[in-house]
Structures are given as C-alpha cells and as structure tokens.
Amino acid sequence: MSNKDDFVMDEADAVVELVDEDGKTERFVFVTAVEYENKKYALMSPEANEEEAVVFLIKEDGEDMTLESVVDEALLEKIYNVYLQENEEEE
C-alpha cells in the first residue's frame, strides 16, 4: 500500500477495501481504532493474513476520510502500547 489510500468500509463484517494510488485493491479486517496525541489510528489486518497488523492514520476532512500508512517504527510502537493498555483496561 502507498502512504495515502482511499477506502470503503463494509460495516456488516468490518472489512475495509483499500485502493492505493496505483489502483491496486486490498481488503483489510478492521480490528479497532485508537487515539494517540489527539489523532485517530485504525489497526487493521490484511484479509489474506489476519496475523499481521497494519496501522493507518485516519484523516477526516468534512465527510471525506482517508487513511495514511504509519511507517515510523517509534510511532507504531507507541500506538501499539496504547492498544495494549486499552485492552488491559477492558479485562
């Protein structure tokens, strides 16, 4: 996937279809959304490999929404830690 993707959410089964800048489509299973430093991030797994996790920054502009791949390793670790902390609080 490129850094910026368009997406369509199928709320019935929480599957997101991403289309990259080259027109390639890939389906992702929506896992959860977390907030870190006043920004929202979506954690998703590729439908073809649900053991893998991918993090996207959710950018909203009015009714338009785009996802931007997070590639910064330090930021990914911080977002993952927020996810773990939220899951611990739910138990």
BASE-774367 format. One record per residue (C-alpha): chain; x, y, z; residue in one letter; residue number from 1. Coordinates in pm, 1 decimal, decimal comma. Example, Ala and Ser with C-alpha at 12.3 -4.5 7.8 and 13.67 -1.06 7.14 Angstrom:
BEGIN
<atom><vopa>A</vopa><X>1230,0</X><Y>-450,0</Y><Z>780,0</Z><lummi>A</lummi><kedo>1</kedo></atom>
<atom><vopa>A</vopa><X>1367,0</X><Y>-106,0</Y><Z>714,0</Z><lummi>S</lummi><kedo>2</kedo></atom>
This chain:
BEGIN
<atom><vopa>A</vopa><X>0,0</X><Y>0,0</Y><Z>0,0</Z><lummi>M</lummi><kedo>1</kedo></atom>
<atom><vopa>A</vopa><X>111,7</X><Y>351,2</Y><Z>-60,1</Z><lummi>S</lummi><kedo>2</kedo></atom>
<atom><vopa>A</vopa><X>110,9</X><Y>617,6</Y><Z>208,6</Z><lummi>N</lummi><kedo>3</kedo></atom>
<atom><vopa>A</vopa><X>-231,1</X><Y>750,6</Y><Z>109,4</Z><lummi>K</lummi><kedo>4</kedo></atom>
<atom><vopa>A</vopa><X>-525,1</X><Y>523,7</Y><Z>45,1</Z><lummi>D</lummi><kedo>5</kedo></atom>
<atom><vopa>A</vopa><X>-893,5</X><Y>565,8</Y><Z>-32,8</Z><lummi>D</lummi><kedo>6</kedo></atom>
<atom><vopa>A</vopa><X>-1115,2</X><Y>321,7</Y><Z>145,6</Z><lummi>F</lummi><kedo>7</kedo></atom>
<atom><vopa>A</vopa><X>-1466,6</X><Y>185,8</Y><Z>161,4</Z><lummi>V</lummi><kedo>8</kedo></atom>
<atom><vopa>A</vopa><X>-1599,1</X><Y>37,7</Y><Z>487,6</Z><lummi>M</lummi><kedo>9</kedo></atom>
<atom><vopa>A</vopa><X>-1828,8</X><Y>-261,8</Y><Z>481,6</Z><lummi>D</lummi><kedo>10</kedo></atom>
<atom><vopa>A</vopa><X>-1978,6</X><Y>-225,8</Y><Z>829,1</Z><lummi>E</lummi><kedo>11</kedo></atom>
<atom><vopa>A</vopa><X>-2160,9</X><Y>-559,2</Y><Z>814,9</Z><lummi>A</lummi><kedo>12</kedo></atom>
<atom><vopa>A</vopa><X>-1841,1</X><Y>-760,0</Y><Z>853,8</Z><lummi>D</lummi><kedo>13</kedo></atom>
<atom><vopa>A</vopa><X>-1588,4</X><Y>-485,9</Y><Z>942,5</Z><lummi>A</lummi><kedo>14</kedo></atom>
<atom><vopa>A</vopa><X>-1394,2</X><Y>-528,1</Y><Z>620,1</Z><lummi>V</lummi><kedo>15</kedo></atom>
<atom><vopa>A</vopa><X>-1224,5</X><Y>-226,3</Y><Z>465,5</Z><lummi>V</lummi><kedo>16</kedo></atom>
<atom><vopa>A</vopa><X>-1131,7</X><Y>-222,7</Y><Z>99,3</Z><lummi>E</lummi><kedo>17</kedo></atom>
<atom><vopa>A</vopa><X>-828,8</X><Y>-2,7</Y><Z>32,2</Z><lummi>L</lummi><kedo>18</kedo></atom>
<atom><vopa>A</vopa><X>-733,4</X><Y>126,4</Y><Z>-307,9</Z><lummi>V</lummi><kedo>19</kedo></atom>
<atom><vopa>A</vopa><X>-380,7</X><Y>262,5</Y><Z>-336,9</Z><lummi>D</lummi><kedo>20</kedo></atom>
<atom><vopa>A</vopa><X>-258,9</X><Y>535,5</Y><Z>-570,3</Z><lummi>E</lummi><kedo>21</kedo></atom>
<atom><vopa>A</vopa><X>-185,4</X><Y>273,2</Y><Z>-838,5</Z><lummi>D</lummi><kedo>22</kedo></atom>
<atom><vopa>A</vopa><X>-541,9</X><Y>140,7</Y><Z>-829,8</Z><lummi>G</lummi><kedo>23</kedo></atom>
<atom><vopa>A</vopa><X>-448,8</X><Y>-185,4</Y><Z>-654,6</Z><lummi>K</lummi><kedo>24</kedo></atom>
<atom><vopa>A</vopa><X>-721,9</X><Y>-305,9</Y><Z>-416,4</Z><lummi>T</lummi><kedo>25</kedo></atom>
<atom><vopa>A</vopa><X>-660,8</X><Y>-497,4</Y><Z>-94,5</Z><lummi>E</lummi><kedo>26</kedo></atom>
<atom><vopa>A</vopa><X>-912,5</X><Y>-599,4</Y><Z>173,1</Z><lummi>R</lummi><kedo>27</kedo></atom>
<atom><vopa>A</vopa><X>-840,0</X><Y>-545,6</Y><Z>542,8</Z><lummi>F</lummi><kedo>28</kedo></atom>
<atom><vopa>A</vopa><X>-1023,5</X><Y>-660,0</Y><Z>853,8</Z><lummi>V</lummi><kedo>29</kedo></atom>
<atom><vopa>A</vopa><X>-1084,4</X><Y>-365,6</Y><Z>1086,3</Z><lummi>F</lummi><kedo>30</kedo></atom>
<atom><vopa>A</vopa><X>-954,7</X><Y>-454,6</Y><Z>1434,4</Z><lummi>V</lummi><kedo>31</kedo></atom>
<atom><vopa>A</vopa><X>-1000,6</X><Y>-133,2</Y><Z>1631,3</Z><lummi>T</lummi><kedo>32</kedo></atom>
<atom><vopa>A</vopa><X>-934,8</X><Y>238,9</Y><Z>1640,0</Z><lummi>A</lummi><kedo>33</kedo></atom>
<atom><vopa>A</vopa><X>-716,6</X><Y>408,0</Y><Z>1899,9</Z><lummi>V</lummi><kedo>34</kedo></atom>
<atom><vopa>A</vopa><X>-642,4</X><Y>769,3</Y><Z>1978,7</Z><lummi>E</lummi><kedo>35</kedo></atom>
<atom><vopa>A</vopa><X>-289,0</X><Y>890,8</Y><Z>2041,1</Z><lummi>Y</lummi><kedo>36</kedo></atom>
<atom><vopa>A</vopa><X>-185,0</X><Y>1255,5</Y><Z>2081,1</Z><lummi>E</lummi><kedo>37</kedo></atom>
<atom><vopa>A</vopa><X>-524,7</X><Y>1380,1</Y><Z>1956,9</Z><lummi>N</lummi><kedo>38</kedo></atom>
<atom><vopa>A</vopa><X>-505,6</X><Y>1174,5</Y><Z>1636,9</Z><lummi>K</lummi><kedo>39</kedo></atom>
<atom><vopa>A</vopa><X>-707,0</X><Y>866,1</Y><Z>1546,4</Z><lummi>K</lummi><kedo>40</kedo></atom>
<atom><vopa>A</vopa><X>-545,7</X><Y>549,3</Y><Z>1414,9</Z><lummi>Y</lummi><kedo>41</kedo></atom>
<atom><vopa>A</vopa><X>-702,8</X><Y>237,2</Y><Z>1266,2</Z><lummi>A</lummi><kedo>42</kedo></atom>
<atom><vopa>A</vopa><X>-548,6</X><Y>-101,3</Y><Z>1339,8</Z><lummi>L</lummi><kedo>43</kedo></atom>
<atom><vopa>A</vopa><X>-624,9</X><Y>-349,6</Y><Z>1062,5</Z><lummi>M</lummi><kedo>44</kedo></atom>
<atom><vopa>A</vopa><X>-518,4</X><Y>-691,6</Y><Z>942,6</Z><lummi>S</lummi><kedo>45</kedo></atom>
<atom><vopa>A</vopa><X>-488,7</X><Y>-786,0</Y><Z>576,2</Z><lummi>P</lummi><kedo>46</kedo></atom>
<atom><vopa>A</vopa><X>-771,6</X><Y>-1026,5</Y><Z>494,5</Z><lummi>E</lummi><kedo>47</kedo></atom>
<atom><vopa>A</vopa><X>-515,2</X><Y>-1260,0</Y><Z>336,2</Z><lummi>A</lummi><kedo>48</kedo></atom>
<atom><vopa>A</vopa><X>-303,3</X><Y>-1268,2</Y><Z>657,0</Z><lummi>N</lummi><kedo>49</kedo></atom>
<atom><vopa>A</vopa><X>-501,2</X><Y>-1180,7</Y><Z>968,5</Z><lummi>E</lummi><kedo>50</kedo></atom>
<atom><vopa>A</vopa><X>-199,7</X><Y>-1246,6</Y><Z>1193,7</Z><lummi>E</lummi><kedo>51</kedo></atom>
<atom><vopa>A</vopa><X>-33,8</X><Y>-934,1</Y><Z>1052,7</Z><lummi>E</lummi><kedo>52</kedo></atom>
<atom><vopa>A</vopa><X>-128,9</X><Y>-588,2</Y><Z>1177,6</Z><lummi>A</lummi><kedo>53</kedo></atom>
<atom><vopa>A</vopa><X>-115,3</X><Y>-258,6</Y><Z>988,6</Z><lummi>V</lummi><kedo>54</kedo></atom>
<atom><vopa>A</vopa><X>-167,7</X><Y>86,8</Y><Z>1138,4</Z><lummi>V</lummi><kedo>55</kedo></atom>
<atom><vopa>A</vopa><X>-322,2</X><Y>378,0</Y><Z>949,4</Z><lummi>F</lummi><kedo>56</kedo></atom>
<atom><vopa>A</vopa><X>-367,4</X><Y>741,3</Y><Z>1049,3</Z><lummi>L</lummi><kedo>57</kedo></atom>
<atom><vopa>A</vopa><X>-732,0</X><Y>836,5</Y><Z>998,9</Z><lummi>I</lummi><kedo>58</kedo></atom>
<atom><vopa>A</vopa><X>-761,4</X><Y>1176,6</Y><Z>830,8</Z><lummi>K</lummi><kedo>59</kedo></atom>
<atom><vopa>A</vopa><X>-1103,2</X><Y>1338,4</Y><Z>814,9</Z><lummi>E</lummi><kedo>60</kedo></atom>
<atom><vopa>A</vopa><X>-1193,6</X><Y>1639,1</Y><Z>602,3</Z><lummi>D</lummi><kedo>61</kedo></atom>
<atom><vopa>A</vopa><X>-1563,7</X><Y>1706,4</Y><Z>641,3</Z><lummi>G</lummi><kedo>62</kedo></atom>
<atom><vopa>A</vopa><X>-1736,0</X><Y>1392,6</Y><Z>515,4</Z><lummi>E</lummi><kedo>63</kedo></atom>
<atom><vopa>A</vopa><X>-1423,5</X><Y>1269,5</Y><Z>335,4</Z><lummi>D</lummi><kedo>64</kedo></atom>
<atom><vopa>A</vopa><X>-1196,5</X><Y>1026,0</Y><Z>514,8</Z><lummi>M</lummi><kedo>65</kedo></atom>
<atom><vopa>A</vopa><X>-859,3</X><Y>889,9</Y><Z>407,6</Z><lummi>T</lummi><kedo>66</kedo></atom>
<atom><vopa>A</vopa><X>-608,6</X><Y>654,6</Y><Z>563,8</Z><lummi>L</lummi><kedo>67</kedo></atom>
<atom><vopa>A</vopa><X>-235,9</X><Y>715,2</Y><Z>566,6</Z><lummi>E</lummi><kedo>68</kedo></atom>
<atom><vopa>A</vopa><X>5,4</X><Y>429,8</Y><Z>635,9</Z><lummi>S</lummi><kedo>69</kedo></atom>
<atom><vopa>A</vopa><X>212,3</X><Y>474,4</Y><Z>951,1</Z><lummi>V</lummi><kedo>70</kedo></atom>
<atom><vopa>A</vopa><X>573,0</X><Y>376,1</Y><Z>882,1</Z><lummi>V</lummi><kedo>71</kedo></atom>
<atom><vopa>A</vopa><X>758,2</X><Y>541,2</Y><Z>1172,7</Z><lummi>D</lummi><kedo>72</kedo></atom>
<atom><vopa>A</vopa><X>866,9</X><Y>249,8</Y><Z>1395,5</Z><lummi>E</lummi><kedo>73</kedo></atom>
<atom><vopa>A</vopa><X>871,2</X><Y>459,0</Y><Z>1715,7</Z><lummi>A</lummi><kedo>74</kedo></atom>
<atom><vopa>A</vopa><X>518,7</X><Y>586,2</Y><Z>1648,3</Z><lummi>L</lummi><kedo>75</kedo></atom>
<atom><vopa>A</vopa><X>395,8</X><Y>234,9</Y><Z>1565,5</Z><lummi>L</lummi><kedo>76</kedo></atom>
<atom><vopa>A</vopa><X>529,2</X><Y>110,4</Y><Z>1898,6</Z><lummi>E</lummi><kedo>77</kedo></atom>
<atom><vopa>A</vopa><X>356,0</X><Y>392,9</Y><Z>2088,8</Z><lummi>K</lummi><kedo>78</kedo></atom>
<atom><vopa>A</vopa><X>24,0</X><Y>325,3</Y><Z>1914,4</Z><lummi>I</lummi><kedo>79</kedo></atom>
<atom><vopa>A</vopa><X>56,2</X><Y>-46,3</Y><Z>1983,5</Z><lummi>Y</lummi><kedo>80</kedo></atom>
<atom><vopa>A</vopa><X>122,4</X><Y>26,4</Y><Z>2352,5</Z><lummi>N</lummi><kedo>81</kedo></atom>
<atom><vopa>A</vopa><X>-194,8</X><Y>239,8</Y><Z>2366,6</Z><lummi>V</lummi><kedo>82</kedo></atom>
<atom><vopa>A</vopa><X>-385,1</X><Y>-50,3</Y><Z>2210,6</Z><lummi>Y</lummi><kedo>83</kedo></atom>
<atom><vopa>A</vopa><X>-244,6</X><Y>-294,3</Y><Z>2469,7</Z><lummi>L</lummi><kedo>84</kedo></atom>
<atom><vopa>A</vopa><X>-323,9</X><Y>-58,1</Y><Z>2756,3</Z><lummi>Q</lummi><kedo>85</kedo></atom>
<atom><vopa>A</vopa><X>-684,3</X><Y>-12,3</Y><Z>2636,8</Z><lummi>E</lummi><kedo>86</kedo></atom>
<atom><vopa>A</vopa><X>-728,8</X><Y>-390,4</Y><Z>2609,6</Z><lummi>N</lummi><kedo>87</kedo></atom>
<atom><vopa>A</vopa><X>-591,6</X><Y>-442,8</Y><Z>2962,4</Z><lummi>E</lummi><kedo>88</kedo></atom>
<atom><vopa>A</vopa><X>-839,6</X><Y>-186,9</Y><Z>3099,1</Z><lummi>E</lummi><kedo>89</kedo></atom>
<atom><vopa>A</vopa><X>-1131,2</X><Y>-372,0</Y><Z>2935,7</Z><lummi>E</lummi><kedo>90</kedo></atom>
<atom><vopa>A</vopa><X>-1045,4</X><Y>-701,5</Y><Z>3107,4</Z><lummi>E</lummi><kedo>91</kedo></atom>
